[in-house]
């Protein structure tokens, strides 16, 4: 019985940890998406170049160009 209680508590702990990690990852991805969307708008409006935007997004020019083609 004690083993079952420990097993259940351990399971709950891992589930909570998984949720916490999932939320962190979601925030990171959301922030990255927001930055890329902002850079896409700046490129579209002619404020910065694709090259500058790619550099700021920390991706290759070809990758940023793909984002641009997908969103436009």
Secondary structure as UniProt FT lines:
FT   HELIX           2..44
FT   TURN            45..46
FT   HELIX           50..57
FT   HELIX           61..71
//
